[in-house]
Amino acid sequence: MGEVPADWRRANVVPIFKKGKKNDPKNYRPVSLTSIPGKILEKIIKEVVCEHLETNAVIANSQHGFTKNKSCQTNLISFFDRVTSWVDTGNAVDVAYLDFSKAFDKVPHDLLANKLVKCGLDKTTVRWICNWLSKRTQRVLTNASSSSWKEVTSGVPQGSVLGLVLFNIFINDLDEGLEGTVIKFADNTKLGGIANTPEDRSRIQNDLDRLERWAETNKMKFNRDKCKILHQGRKNGMQRYRMGDAWLDSSVCEKDLGVLVDNKLNMSQQCDAAAKKATGILACINRGIASRSREVMLPLYSALVRPHLEYCVQFWAPQLKGDVDKLESVQRRATKMIKGLENKPYEERLKELGMFSLQKRRLRGDMIAMFSLQKRRLRGDMIAMYKYVRGSHRKEGASLFSAALETGTWNNGFKLQERRFHLNIRKNVLTVRAVGQWNSLPWAVVEAPSLEAFKQRLDGHLSGML
């Protein structure tokens, strides 16, 4: 029982460039290509493991990576809902961006095995996983050349079906005992807390010390050069923090799960980056594709250009007119490239193509997100208390939304309580800005029986809006 064929424990590793200098091996992500039969069995084992984790609520609420109903976007919205609420009430806030060095490659197999047992998996499953991890061999393939086979003594293979789930189990206890708010996407970790007083800042430092001890205990290592502090809020004392004996640098802007976040939570820089990337790809299409038919251009735009304008946009949605226009101008140019539409107004081009403006698509995305959150209600709750991904700690279980105490019969019966704010950074977050629009939706839309039905009804409603 639990024996894995040797061929299923072999991997061809392909290095995928991330960023930085191409001659530095540290700037490549090793992706393991494994056997197809092995992947099929991995998928079966993964389903067993994931069912156990979900049924028993094993994975901490702070983990948003490769977890059902969570994503990069839920990570950002959940964390910065809390941060903006602190800043909005006059607090200084410090956020530590933490980076592990070769996190997936350094997972000790013996410690992982102990954590698999601790989380309650049956012995047969644990034995199979341990056998799958033991005596693994790999070689590197690059430029049509290959290295010799080497034994792998630690880590979970990136690119495997099971590896990400195992890593989530391994890192699950990272935030135990921490006082601040911590949130994760796999190994990408943020720690935040109020930093008004020396006592507040001492608590943040104590949490960083605990994290450093966790890393030592679990044979992991933080890349201290890449760990940064983002200081937010008025009258921030710009406290310096350390990991071990290394002082962490302060930053005015960090790339957080692919989104540029600055110390003022001004999203203009992210808008610039998104528009620039999308414009560059659109220019490549313009130069490289001869056909201008809508059958060719529209799928190319939808698949290659628009995703850059909408990745996690429910978090960083532009509010300044200049930023809104900057993003919209990309779609204006794209639709104008289509044969037969060159001289028609933008609104007519959209109508002929059956498209919404990007601004209306963002509103649509907000409402879809709100509907999904509405489905995450407490069991047996008859007034639809809207629950969202909770904060980093289980003790921080306050919902991001509250049901309105009174609802009228002329609109939807799932109204939410509108939240007060003082600053624009609070006004602009999804959990505040979208409530009014949600409350104005007709009952026939919000009471749709499924997400697909909701989208269809919402599209009909939005089509009638200017």
C-alpha positions, 0 to 999 in steps of 0.5 A: 500500500502507498507505493509510487512507481519510480517513474512517477517520482521523476521530473524534468525541470524547466526554468521559467524566467521571472524578472531581473538579470537573466544570467542569475539562476535565482530569477528563474522559477523551476517548473517540474514536468512529471508523468501523465499517469502520475498526474492522474493519480495525484489529482485523485489524491488531491481531491481526497485531501482537499475534501478533508481540508474543506470539511474540517476547516483545516486551512486558516482563513488567512490563506487565499492561495489555491483555496476554494472561492478565494483568489488574489483579488479576495486577498487584496480586498480582504486585507485592505478593507481592514487597512483602509478602515484603520487609516480612515479613523485616523490611525497610522498603519504599517504593513510588512511585505514578507518574502520567503527564499525558495519557499517551495524548494525548501519544505522539509519532508519530515516536518511536512509529514508531521503536519499531514498527520496533525491535520487529520489525514488518514494513514494510507493517504499520508503514507502515499504522499510521503512515498511520492515525495521520497527518493524523487529525482530531477534534471534540468532541461534548457536550450535542448540540453539536459543535466544529469539526474539528481536526487531531491531531498526537500521541497514540493515540486512546482508544476505538480498537481499536489504540490500547492496543496501540500505547501498550504498545509505546511505553511498553515500554522505560520500565523499562529500566535500573531497579534497583527493581521496576516494574510497569505497567498501561498507563500506571499505574506503580508503582516499589518497593524496599527502603529500609533504608539511605541506599544503598537510598533513593538507588537508588530516587531514581536510578530516579525520576531515570531515569524522569524522563529517559525522560519527557523523551526521549520527550516525555511528562510526569509529573503530579507532583502526583499522584505519591505515595510509600507507606512500608511496613514497620517502622522506615521512615525516611519518606524524601522523594523528588523527580521533577525539582525537585518533592518528592513527597508521602507518602500513607497510602493510595492507590487502586491500579487501583481498590483502596484500598491503605494503608501497612499493607496492611490491607484493611478500608478497601477492604472498607468502600468495596466494601460501601458501593458495593454497598449503595448500588446494592442500595438503588437496585434496591430503590427502583426495581424493583417486581418481587421475583421471582428471575428479575428480582432475581437477574440484577440482583444478579449484574450490578450489585451483586456485582461491586463485592464481588468486583473483584480480591478475590483480592488484597484478600480480607478476613481479619477477621471483621468485614470478612467479615461486612460483605461477606456482609451485602450478599448476605444482604439481596439474597437476602432481598428475593426473593419467597418467601424473606424468612423463610427462613434465609440458608443455605436461601436460598442453596441454593434459589437455587443460590448460594454464600456470598461467602466460598465464592465467594472460596475458589472464585476462589482455586482457579480462580486457582491452576489458571490459574497451574498451566497456566503451567508451564515447557515440558517440565516434568513435575512441573508447576512452577507459574509466575505472572506474573513480577516487573517485570524479566526478571532477576526471574524467580523463580516465586511458587510452588514444587512440593512435593518429595513428594506423596501418592497420596491427594490431588492430584499437583500439590501446592505447597510451603507458604511460611513467614511471620512477619506477617499481611500475608504470611499473607493474600496469595493466594500464601501463603494459598491453597496449603493449600486447593489442596493439599487438593483431590482429584486428580480436581479439579486434574487437570481437562483444561480450566478449564471442567471444573475449575470444574464439578468444583470446584463439585461439591467445594465444594457438599459443604463446609459 
